[in-house]
Amino acid sequence: MGAPSMSWSHPAWLADYVLPAAVSAVIAWVGLAREFAGKGRLLGSWASAALMLLVLALMGAVAAGAVVLLPHAASIPPVVAGAATGATALPRRKQDETAQPYVKFMTLGIALARERLVQRVHLDACTWSDGFLRGIETSAQLRVFVHDLRLYLLERHPLTAQTKTINAVYADVEKAIDAALDMQTGIDEACRQAEREPNGDELIARRQAFGTALAQCGHLLRFAYDHGRRSENEELRTLRAKAMSNDAFHSPALPPQRRWFDRWLTR
């Protein structure tokens, strides 16, 4: 007689439910990390982190539910069911999306959570970029900052495709800054000749032109956010502080050459 029959259920419960859920969540995490590489930060904010954890929890729940509900679940190891369910989070081409009907049915809620996660990650990047540029107030400061930012990105992203993207976005920023400077110069000259202060329409036009330049710079800054690491934020803040300093307009045209061991010291 002796001990109750519950002693066998604990390891069986772990093997049949917890292990498949854990395997599914781990594989789903790998899939999400691959999907968002170069597109944003999964842990960019509390909201995105919570949505990411929700997706992983749902994937684990689906894996455990598959073991319980599927008639043929007994014919395959539970760990395999968890891996197959977690693999639905891996990025695939449309023509490769041949998931079984039961997987599509059980992952309906996950699709909604992942869509919300994509939106949240993009909003995190926009919010971070807007906050980062808030201290820059003139087109001259913006020009110095975006020039240094471009050099910073080209040094860290030497791949051909990324170099083309950086240079193309930089060209758009330069055009927007030139337009803002032309607008400001024209208004200042008109006010000087008429010996008057800028009127309301001129102030709005000048503000809109500068806002457009800021928005274009935000595209380049979001590239740094999406493809960089959180540890690089301090270096970006240093570039911003340099652009906002009066010394930025008296510095040499070429940046000082870095010694070969400086790259290792700053990692």
N, C-alpha and C positions, 0 to 999 in steps of 0.2 A: 504494500500500500504506500504509505509515506507521502512524499511531496506531491503536490497537485500537478496536473498535466500542463500547466502554463509554462513550465521550464523550457519547452522546446519552441515556444512561440516567439521568444525574444529574438534569437538569431535569425529565425525565418522571416520575421517582420522587417529586420534590417536588410536582409538580402533581397526580399521581394518588393519593398516599397522605398526605403530610405536610399539604398544604393542606386537603384535606377533613377530616382529623382536627383540625386547628387551628380550622377554621370550626365544626365540631361542638362542640368544647370551649368556644369563646367563646359560642356561642348557648346551650349548656347552662348556662354561668355566669350569663348574663342570666336564664334561666328560674329557676335556683335563687335568685338574688337577689330576684326578684319573689315567688317562693313563700314565702321566709322573711322578707319585709319585715313587721315588726311581730310576728314569731313567735319571734325569737331571733337569735343571731349565728352566722354560718357559721364565723367565726374566733374563737369564744369560748374555745377550748382547742386544744391540740395534737391531741387525738383528733378533734374536729369538723373541724379544718382538714385532717387526713389523710383523713378520710372524704370530705370535699368534693373533694379532689384525686383520690381514687380514682374518684368518680363521673365527674369530668371526663375522667380517663384512659380509663375504660371507654367513655364516649361517643365519644371520639376513636378508640378501637380498633374500635368497632362501625362507625363511619363508614368507616375504612380497610378493614375486612372487607367492608363492603357493596360497595365498589368491586371487590374481588377476587372475591367469591363470587356476586354476583347476575348472572344471565344477561343481564339487560337493562341492566346498569351501563354498557355501552359506548355505549348510545343516549342517555345523559344526561351532562352535564358532571360530573366528580367533585366539584366544589365544591357543586353542587346536592345531590348525595347526602349530603355532609357536613352541609349546612344542614338537610336534611330529617331526618337522624338526630338532630342536636343539638336540633331543635325538639321532640323528644319529651320534653325536660326542661321545656318551658314548661307552666305551670299551665293546665289545661283543665277545662271542665265535663264531667261524665260523658257527656252526650249527644253531646259533640263528639269523643269518643275513637274516632276512625275510622282509627287507624293501620293500615297494611298488615300482613298476617300475618307477613311476614318481619321487620318491625321489632319486633313483639311478641316473636317468637322470639329475636331477637338481643339484646334488652334485658332478658331474664329476670334476669340477674345484677345489672343496674343497679337494678332495682326493690328488690332486697334491700338493696343498699348505700344507697339513698335512704331506705328505712325505718329503717335503722340510724342514718343521719344525723339524721333527725327525732328519734329517741330521744336521741341524744347532745346535740343542741342544747338539748332540754328539760332534760336532766340538768345541762348546763352552767349554765343559768339557776338551777336549784334549788341547785346547789352554791355558786354566787356569792352567792345570796340568804342561804343559811344562814350562810356565812362572814361576810357583811356584818353580820348581826344578832347575831353571837356576843358582841360586847362589851356589848350592852344587857342589863341585869340586873334592872331594876325596871319595873313597869307605868307608873310616872310618867315615866320616861325614854322608854318606848315611846310614850306618848301625845304627848309633845312632839315626838318624831321623826316620827311618822306625820302629825301636824298640819302640820308644816313640809313633809313630803314631798308631801302632797296639794296644798298651795299651789304648790309647785315644779312639779308635774306639770300642774296646771290652767293655769299660766302658759305652759307649753311645748306643750301639746296642747289648743288652744282649739276643736277640732272638736266638734260636738254629740255624736256617738256616743262619742267618747273621753271627753268630759266626763261623760257618763252612767255610763260604765264606772268611771271614777276615783271618782266620788261613791258609786256602789253598793258598790264594794270598801271604800272608806273607812268607810261605814256599818257594814259587817260587822266591820271592825277595831275600831271604837268599841264595838260591842256586846260583842265578846270582851274588850276591855280593861276595860269596866265590870264584866263578870262576874268577871274576875280580881281587880279591886280589891274587889268585894263579898266575894269568897271570902277575900281576905287580911284585910280589915277584920273580918269575922266571926270568923275564927280568932284574930286579935290580941285582940279584945274578950273572947272566951271564955277565952283564956289569961290575960288581965289580971285578969278576975274570979276565976278559980280560982287565980291566982298560981302558974302553972306554965309550962313550956316546951311548944311544940307537939309533939304525939305524931307517930308515924310516918304514920298515915293522914292527918293534917292537913297534914303536910309534902308528901305525895304529891299531895293534892288541890290544894294551892296551886301546886305545880310544874306539874301538868297544866293548870290554868286559865291560868297564864302561858304555857305552851307553846302552848296553843291560840291565844292572842293573838299570839304570835310568828308562828305559822303563817299566820294571817290577814294580818298585816302583810307576810309574805313574798309574798303574792299581789300587793299593791300595789307592792312593791319589784320584783317580776318584770315588772310593767308598765313600770316605769322602765327596766329592763334590756332588755326586748324592743323598746321603741319609742325608746330613747335611743341615744346614741353612747358609745363608750369614753371619749372626752374628758370626758364629764359625770361620770365616776366621782369625780373630785376634788371636785366640788360636792356630790355625795351624801355623801361622807366628811365634808365640812364640816358638813352638816346633822346627821350622826350625832354628831360631836364636840360640837356645840352642845347636843344633847339630853342628852349624858352629862355636860355641865359643870354645876356648881352654879349658874352664872349663868343657866341656862335657866329656873330657877324664880323669878327676880327680874326677868325681862325684861318689857317692856310687852306688853299683849295683842295690839296690832297691830304687824306688822313695820314697820321703817323704810321710807319711800317711796324708791324707786329713781329716780335722775335719768335723764333721757331718754337720755343718752349712756353710761350704765353698761352697758346691754345690749351695745353695740358693743365696749366695752373688755374685756368678759369672754368674748367669742367666741374 
